[in-house]
Amino acid sequence: MNLSYIAEVVFMLYLAIQTYRESTDPMFNKLFWWNVIPYFFGAACWITEKFFCLPLLPFTLYLHSIWHLAAGYGTYVFITSNVYARAASIGKVKVDFEPLLAAPYVVIHKTN
């Protein structure tokens, strides 16, 4: 197993939980769940593929692919939520959260 990657994910989850507990912003809290759920789903696929599937079974490749997609999406939302939290904490900008299909993005407007 890739212990360095697992350590990175655990650290990222720790930071996300810490920020989630301190946040009173409902949009950030929504982004938190958009980050965590795909990671847990992808991790479940990865663990299933790693420990319970025989190599070269047809669905093994699908589970591994789902892991990569879910981990990539979870990482993207993690970065987006941190951009949102940082921009909102500065207080000198107006931050809009806009979902595009299933990919959220942040629009930052300067205020006077």
ZAVEX-88036 format. One record per residue (C-alpha): residue in three letters; y, z, x. Coordinates in nm, 3 decimals, padded with zeros to 5 digits. Layout:
<rs>
+------+---------+---------+---------+
| resn |       Y |       Z |       X |
+------+---------+---------+---------+
|  Ala |       Y |       Z |       X |
...
+------+---------+---------+---------+
</rs>
This chain:
<rs>
+------+---------+---------+---------+
| resn |       Y |       Z |       X |
+------+---------+---------+---------+
|  Met |  00.000 |  00.000 |  00.000 |
|  Asn |  00.355 | -00.051 |  00.102 |
|  Leu |  00.472 |  00.305 |  00.157 |
|  Ser |  00.820 |  00.203 |  00.268 |
|  Tyr |  00.877 |  00.011 | -00.055 |
|  Ile |  00.743 |  00.298 | -00.265 |
|  Ala |  00.976 |  00.537 | -00.079 |
|  Glu |  01.269 |  00.305 | -00.149 |
|  Val |  01.186 |  00.287 | -00.521 |
|  Val |  01.146 |  00.666 | -00.547 |
|  Phe |  01.483 |  00.714 | -00.372 |
|  Met |  01.648 |  00.455 | -00.597 |
|  Leu |  01.502 |  00.627 | -00.904 |
|  Tyr |  01.622 |  00.965 | -00.777 |
|  Leu |  01.978 |  00.830 | -00.739 |
|  Ala |  01.965 |  00.668 | -01.082 |
|  Ile |  01.843 |  00.989 | -01.249 |
|  Gln |  02.107 |  01.194 | -01.070 |
|  Thr |  02.383 |  00.958 | -01.186 |
|  Tyr |  02.233 |  00.943 | -01.538 |
|  Arg |  02.244 |  01.321 | -01.570 |
|  Glu |  02.609 |  01.334 | -01.461 |
|  Ser |  02.721 |  01.042 | -01.675 |
|  Thr |  02.880 |  01.078 | -02.017 |
|  Asp |  02.926 |  00.702 | -02.053 |
|  Pro |  02.688 |  00.563 | -02.317 |
|  Met |  02.696 |  00.217 | -02.161 |
|  Phe |  02.581 |  00.348 | -01.824 |
|  Asn |  02.305 |  00.543 | -01.995 |
|  Lys |  02.192 |  00.224 | -02.170 |
|  Leu |  02.189 |  00.041 | -01.836 |
|  Phe |  01.983 |  00.323 | -01.688 |
|  Trp |  01.704 |  00.263 | -01.939 |
|  Trp |  01.730 | -00.114 | -01.885 |
|  Asn |  01.663 | -00.036 | -01.518 |
|  Val |  01.385 |  00.222 | -01.549 |
|  Ile |  01.167 |  00.068 | -01.821 |
|  Pro |  01.102 | -00.263 | -01.639 |
|  Tyr |  01.021 | -00.073 | -01.320 |
|  Phe |  00.766 |  00.149 | -01.489 |
|  Phe |  00.616 | -00.148 | -01.674 |
|  Gly |  00.598 | -00.349 | -01.351 |
|  Ala |  00.453 | -00.054 | -01.163 |
|  Ala |  00.185 | -00.015 | -01.430 |
|  Cys |  00.094 | -00.383 | -01.387 |
|  Trp |  00.091 | -00.346 | -01.008 |
|  Ile | -00.127 | -00.034 | -01.011 |
|  Thr | -00.365 | -00.194 | -01.260 |
|  Glu | -00.389 | -00.505 | -01.044 |
|  Lys | -00.424 | -00.307 | -00.723 |
|  Phe | -00.688 | -00.055 | -00.825 |
|  Phe | -00.869 | -00.178 | -01.133 |
|  Cys | -00.899 | -00.556 | -01.097 |
|  Leu | -01.144 | -00.741 | -00.884 |
|  Pro | -00.985 | -00.986 | -00.641 |
|  Leu | -00.943 | -01.343 | -00.757 |
|  Leu | -00.981 | -01.274 | -01.128 |
|  Pro | -00.750 | -01.505 | -01.325 |
|  Phe | -00.537 | -01.231 | -01.482 |
|  Thr | -00.490 | -01.052 | -01.148 |
|  Leu | -00.236 | -01.314 | -01.047 |
|  Tyr | -00.052 | -01.269 | -01.377 |
|  Leu | -00.028 | -00.893 | -01.337 |
|  His |  00.105 | -00.935 | -00.985 |
|  Ser |  00.359 | -01.192 | -01.108 |
|  Ile |  00.473 | -00.957 | -01.384 |
|  Trp |  00.522 | -00.686 | -01.122 |
|  His |  00.751 | -00.911 | -00.917 |
|  Leu |  00.954 | -01.019 | -01.220 |
|  Ala |  00.991 | -00.666 | -01.355 |
|  Ala |  01.081 | -00.518 | -01.016 |
|  Gly |  01.337 | -00.792 | -00.954 |
|  Tyr |  01.493 | -00.744 | -01.296 |
|  Gly |  01.496 | -00.365 | -01.256 |
|  Thr |  01.667 | -00.396 | -00.918 |
|  Tyr |  01.927 | -00.636 | -01.059 |
|  Val |  02.009 | -00.398 | -01.346 |
|  Phe |  02.020 | -00.104 | -01.101 |
|  Ile |  02.282 | -00.285 | -00.892 |
|  Thr |  02.474 | -00.391 | -01.204 |
|  Ser |  02.476 | -00.035 | -01.339 |
|  Asn |  02.610 |  00.097 | -01.009 |
|  Val |  02.886 | -00.165 | -01.008 |
|  Tyr |  02.970 | -00.064 | -01.364 |
|  Ala |  02.970 |  00.309 | -01.282 |
|  Arg |  03.185 |  00.263 | -00.972 |
|  Ala |  03.439 |  00.040 | -01.145 |
|  Ala |  03.458 |  00.274 | -01.445 |
|  Ser |  03.501 |  00.580 | -01.219 |
|  Ile |  03.805 |  00.431 | -01.045 |
|  Gly |  03.985 |  00.438 | -01.376 |
|  Lys |  04.237 |  00.171 | -01.282 |
|  Val |  04.032 | -00.110 | -01.424 |
|  Lys |  03.900 | -00.205 | -01.763 |
|  Val |  03.528 | -00.267 | -01.747 |
|  Asp |  03.341 | -00.479 | -01.996 |
|  Phe |  02.966 | -00.489 | -02.012 |
|  Glu |  02.844 | -00.820 | -02.142 |
|  Pro |  02.479 | -00.908 | -02.185 |
|  Leu |  02.394 | -01.268 | -02.112 |
|  Leu |  02.055 | -01.332 | -02.266 |
|  Ala |  01.868 | -01.042 | -02.104 |
|  Ala |  02.076 | -01.030 | -01.785 |
|  Pro |  02.368 | -00.788 | -01.814 |
|  Tyr |  02.677 | -00.842 | -01.607 |
|  Val |  03.003 | -00.658 | -01.555 |
|  Val |  03.352 | -00.803 | -01.602 |
|  Ile |  03.628 | -00.609 | -01.430 |
|  His |  03.988 | -00.656 | -01.547 |
|  Lys |  04.286 | -00.514 | -01.357 |
|  Thr |  04.513 | -00.294 | -01.563 |
|  Asn |  04.877 | -00.223 | -01.497 |
+------+---------+---------+---------+
</rs>
